Amino acid sequence: MGTKRHVLTDAKGVPLALKLTGANVHDSRMLEAVVDAVPPIRQCWGRPRKRPSGLHADKTYDHRRCRQALTRRRIQHRIARRGSESSQRLGRRRWVVERTLAWFARFRRLAIRYERRSDIHLAFSMLAAALVVRRFIERWFC
C-alpha cells in the first residue's frame, strides 16, 4: 500500500496545503483539490484572499484540465511543457517543494507507512506539516 503526498508550498517552502492519495493516482488529478485546500490568506486590509496569485509546476501538470482549472481560479500559472521545455529553468523553484518533501521524510513515522488507516497517516502528516511551519516561525523570529 503506497501513499503519495501532494504538497503546495509558498516560495520559501512553507507547506500551505497537503493531500494524501494512493501511489497510483496521477499528480495532475489532484491539482484542483490541493489548490482548493489552501486556506484564505490574511492581508493587512481588505478581504482575505482565497488563493495564491501564481503557481509554478513541473511537467507532470502539463494537461489542459490543469491549465483550465487554474485559469478559472484566476491563478497565473507557469507549467513546463512536456517535450519542449527544459526542466532546468523551472527547477530553480521546484527544489523548494522537493526540500519540503525531504523535511517530511525526516520524520521516521512518515518515511515508511506503518498505519493501515489513512486518517491516522493523514494526522501524522498534518502534525509533520505543523512542525515544519513551527521551525520556519522560530527561524523568522530569532
DASUL-V515822 format. One record per backbone hydrogen bond with DSSP energy under -0.5 kcal/mol. CO is the residue of the C=O (numbers start at 1). NH is the residue of the N-H. E is the energy in kcal/mol with one decimal. If there is no record, write none. Layout:
co = <CO/CO>
nh = <NH/NH>
e = <E/E>
This chain:
co = <2/4/5/6/7/8/8/10/14/17/19/21/22/26/26/27/28/30/31/32/33/35/40/41/49/53/55/57/58/59/61/63/64/65/66/67/68/69/70/71/74/76/78/81/81/86/86/87/88/89/90/90/91/93/93/94/94/95/96/97/98/99/100/101/102/104/106/107/107/108/109/112/117/118/119/120/121/122/123/124/125/126/127/128/129/130/131/132/133/134/135/136/137/138>
nh = <23/21/7/19/9/16/17/13/10/8/6/4/25/29/30/30/31/34/35/36/37/38/42/49/41/76/78/80/61/62/63/67/68/69/70/71/72/73/75/74/76/55/57/84/85/89/90/91/92/92/93/94/95/96/97/97/98/99/100/101/102/103/104/105/106/107/108/110/111/112/114/114/121/122/123/124/125/126/127/128/129/130/131/132/133/134/135/136/137/138/139/140/141/142>
e = <-1.3/-2.0/-0.6/-2.1/-0.5/-3.3/-1.6/-1.0/-1.7/-2.2/-3.0/-2.6/-1.5/-1.0/-0.6/-1.3/-0.8/-2.3/-2.5/-2.5/-0.9/-1.1/-0.6/-1.9/-2.7/-2.6/-2.3/-1.4/-1.6/-1.6/-2.1/-1.9/-2.6/-2.1/-2.0/-2.1/-2.5/-1.1/-2.7/-1.5/-0.5/-2.1/-2.3/-0.6/-1.3/-0.5/-0.6/-1.2/-0.5/-0.8/-1.6/-1.7/-1.4/-0.9/-0.6/-0.6/-2.0/-2.5/-1.9/-2.4/-1.8/-1.9/-1.7/-1.8/-0.9/-1.2/-0.7/-1.7/-1.4/-1.1/-0.5/-0.7/-1.5/-2.4/-1.9/-2.2/-2.0/-2.6/-2.1/-2.2/-2.2/-2.3/-2.0/-2.1/-2.3/-2.2/-1.9/-1.7/-2.3/-2.6/-2.1/-2.1/-2.2/-1.6>
